[in-house]
Amino acid sequence: MKAYEQALSLAETLKLKGVSRSLDEMVNDAESRKVSYISFLNSVFSAEISWRAKRRFERNMAGAHFPMIKRMEDFDFGGVKGIGKSDAVNLLDFRWIDNKENILFFGPPGVGKTHLSIALGVSAVEKGYKVCFERITNLIKLLRTSEIQKTSEYRIRRIMKSDLIIIDEIGYTPIEKREANLFFNLISEAYENLSVIVTSNKSFETWAEMMGDGVMTTALLDRLLHHARVYTLDGQSYRTKKIKNKEE
């Protein structure tokens, strides 16, 4: 028992939390199966690696700030034009993140733009990428307050260190010129350094009016579209569809 307690103490000193949590089980298993020293050592290392991977995934999921969890397999491809299952399969290989490419989803409300973006984000976290999700209204608030609020500054730093930013619901509310400048600066910093997913209910042509500056909007779109895959979705709103199904 003394040797076990010493081993546990050493694991805790070395901050091997995965080993500390599994040591008793691993020792009992090794004794019952009479495994070799090297096999036991491999079990110890594997336990630590698995625990760290689990903790990293949990941290990255929490840091992503997804408003909900969505999965690609739950998306109704049959009810939407503009993207198919083969497109989704290609996106799930995440070469576009490795290549710092962007994904832009356009279309009316209720066709699944947010579902697709979250599903891609969740799968990206599962593959080990760092992801941050923000609705445009909250992102603008963070940018506006990052110089005076530590929490906003920290969030913006995390966003810029991520592999993928998801910016949801551009176009539902107008953006003041100063706010648009802050947003442009963020996109400029992200350009060719990380990937961006954008969802919007507005076409490119109306972005200048929404942001109040045609020249800046052109420059912003130039950066977003330079390395981008664009999907224009169309179909009946799934919310409307649900209401009709209930009435029937």
C-alpha positions in Angstrom: 0.0 0.0 0.0 2.9 2.3 0.8 4.3 1.8 -2.7 0.8 2.6 -4.2 0.5 5.7 -2.2 3.9 6.8 -3.2 3.1 6.2 -6.9 -0.1 8.2 -6.5 1.8 11.0 -4.9 4.4 11.1 -7.7 1.6 11.2 -10.3 0.0 14.1 -8.6 3.3 15.9 -8.2 3.9 15.5 -12.0 0.3 16.6 -12.6 -0.6 13.4 -14.3 -4.3 13.7 -13.4 -5.4 11.0 -15.9 -3.0 8.5 -14.2 -4.1 9.6 -10.7 -7.7 8.9 -11.6 -7.1 5.5 -13.2 -4.1 4.1 -11.2 -6.1 1.8 -8.9 -8.0 0.3 -11.8 -4.8 -0.1 -13.9 -2.9 -1.7 -11.0 -5.7 -4.2 -10.3 -6.0 -5.0 -14.0 -2.2 -5.5 -14.4 -2.0 -7.8 -11.4 -5.0 -9.9 -12.4 -3.7 -10.3 -16.0 0.0 -10.5 -15.1 0.9 -8.1 -17.8 4.6 -7.1 -18.5 6.1 -4.0 -17.1 6.2 -2.4 -20.6 2.5 -3.2 -21.1 1.6 -1.6 -17.8 3.7 1.4 -18.7 1.8 1.7 -22.0 -1.5 1.6 -20.1 -0.3 4.4 -17.8 0.7 6.6 -20.7 -2.5 5.9 -22.6 -4.6 6.7 -19.6 -3.0 10.1 -19.3 -3.2 10.9 -23.0 -6.9 9.9 -23.1 -7.7 12.0 -20.1 -5.9 15.1 -21.5 -7.7 14.7 -24.9 -11.0 14.5 -23.1 -10.3 17.6 -21.0 -9.1 19.5 -24.1 -12.3 18.6 -25.9 -14.4 19.7 -22.9 -12.5 23.0 -22.7 -12.8 23.7 -26.4 -16.5 22.9 -26.4 -17.1 25.2 -23.5 -14.9 27.9 -25.1 -16.8 27.7 -28.4 -20.0 29.1 -26.9 -22.3 27.1 -29.1 -25.9 28.2 -28.3 -27.0 24.6 -28.9 -25.5 21.3 -30.3 -26.4 20.5 -33.9 -25.3 17.5 -36.0 -24.9 17.2 -39.7 -26.8 13.9 -39.8 -29.9 15.7 -38.4 -30.0 18.3 -41.2 -32.9 18.0 -43.7 -31.0 18.1 -47.0 -34.1 17.1 -48.9 -35.9 20.3 -47.9 -33.3 22.8 -48.9 -31.7 23.8 -52.3 -28.2 25.0 -52.5 -26.3 22.3 -50.6 -26.3 18.5 -50.7 -25.1 15.6 -48.6 -22.0 15.3 -50.8 -21.1 19.0 -50.1 -21.5 18.3 -46.4 -19.2 15.3 -46.6 -16.6 17.3 -48.4 -16.8 20.1 -45.7 -16.4 17.6 -42.9 -12.9 16.7 -44.0 -11.9 20.2 -42.8 -9.2 20.7 -45.4 -10.7 24.1 -45.8 -9.7 25.0 -42.2 -6.2 23.7 -42.9 -6.1 25.9 -46.0 -7.6 28.9 -44.1 -10.6 29.0 -46.4 -14.0 30.5 -45.5 -17.6 29.2 -45.7 -20.4 31.6 -46.4 -24.1 30.5 -46.0 -26.7 32.8 -47.5 -30.4 32.5 -47.6 -33.7 33.4 -46.0 -34.5 32.7 -42.3 -35.3 29.2 -41.3 -33.5 27.2 -44.0 -30.8 25.9 -41.7 -27.8 28.2 -42.1 -27.1 28.2 -38.3 -27.7 24.5 -38.1 -25.1 23.9 -40.7 -22.6 26.3 -39.2 -22.9 24.8 -35.7 -22.8 21.2 -37.0 -19.5 22.0 -38.8 -18.2 23.8 -35.7 -19.0 20.9 -33.3 -17.4 18.4 -35.7 -14.3 20.6 -36.0 -13.9 20.7 -32.2 -14.2 16.9 -32.2 -11.4 16.8 -34.7 -9.2 18.9 -32.4 -9.7 22.4 -33.9 -10.4 25.5 -31.8 -13.7 27.1 -32.7 -15.5 30.2 -31.5 -19.2 30.9 -32.3 -20.7 34.4 -32.0 -23.8 36.0 -33.3 -22.9 39.3 -35.0 -24.7 41.4 -32.4 -22.7 39.9 -29.6 -19.5 40.0 -31.6 -20.0 43.8 -32.2 -20.6 44.3 -28.5 -17.4 42.4 -27.7 -15.4 44.5 -30.2 -16.9 47.7 -28.9 -16.1 47.0 -25.2 -12.8 45.0 -25.6 -10.7 48.1 -24.6 -12.6 48.7 -21.4 -13.8 45.3 -20.2 -11.4 42.4 -19.4 -14.0 39.7 -20.3 -14.5 41.2 -23.8 -10.8 41.5 -24.3 -10.2 37.9 -23.2 -13.0 36.7 -25.6 -11.6 38.6 -28.6 -8.2 37.2 -27.9 -9.6 33.7 -27.8 -11.5 34.3 -31.0 -8.4 35.4 -32.8 -6.4 32.4 -31.6 -9.0 30.0 -32.8 -8.8 27.9 -36.0 -12.4 28.8 -37.0 -14.7 31.7 -36.2 -18.5 31.3 -36.8 -20.3 34.6 -37.2 -24.0 34.1 -37.2 -27.0 36.2 -38.4 -25.3 39.0 -40.3 -28.0 41.2 -41.7 -30.8 41.1 -39.1 -29.8 44.4 -37.5 -28.0 47.4 -39.1 -24.4 48.0 -38.0 -23.1 51.6 -37.2 -20.1 52.8 -39.2 -17.8 52.7 -36.2 -18.9 49.1 -35.4 -18.5 48.2 -39.1 -14.9 49.5 -38.9 -14.2 47.3 -35.9 -15.7 44.3 -37.7 -13.6 45.0 -40.8 -10.5 45.1 -38.7 -11.3 41.7 -37.2 -11.9 40.2 -40.6 -8.7 41.7 -41.9 -6.7 40.1 -39.0 -8.4 36.8 -39.6 -7.7 36.9 -43.4 -5.4 34.0 -44.3 -4.7 33.3 -40.6 -7.8 31.4 -39.7 -11.1 30.3 -41.2 -14.5 32.1 -41.0 -18.0 30.8 -41.4 -20.6 33.5 -42.0 -24.4 33.1 -42.1 -26.4 35.9 -43.5 -30.0 36.6 -44.8 -28.7 39.5 -46.9 -27.2 39.3 -50.4 -23.7 40.8 -51.1 -25.4 43.7 -52.8 -27.1 44.9 -49.6 -24.2 44.6 -47.3 -22.9 48.1 -48.1 -26.3 49.6 -47.1 -26.3 47.5 -43.9 -22.8 48.7 -42.9 -23.1 52.3 -44.2 -19.8 52.3 -46.1 -19.5 51.0 -49.6 -15.7 51.1 -49.9 -15.1 49.4 -46.6 -17.7 46.7 -47.4 -16.1 46.0 -50.7 -12.8 45.5 -49.0 -14.4 43.3 -46.3 -16.1 41.1 -48.9 -12.9 40.9 -50.9 -11.2 39.3 -47.9 -14.1 37.0 -47.0 -14.5 35.8 -50.6 -10.9 35.4 -51.7 -10.6 31.9 -50.3 -14.2 30.9 -49.8 -16.9 28.4 -50.6 -20.3 30.1 -51.0 -23.6 28.3 -50.5 -26.9 30.1 -51.3 -29.7 28.2 -49.6 -33.4 28.3 -50.5 -36.4 26.4 -49.3 -39.3 26.6 -46.9 -38.6 27.7 -43.3 -38.4 24.7 -41.0 -40.2 26.8 -38.4 -43.1 27.4 -40.8 -43.0 23.7 -41.7 -43.3 22.7 -38.1 -46.3 25.0 -37.5 -48.1 23.5 -40.6 -47.4 20.0 -39.5 -48.9 20.7 -36.1 -52.0 22.2 -37.7 -52.4 19.2 -39.9 
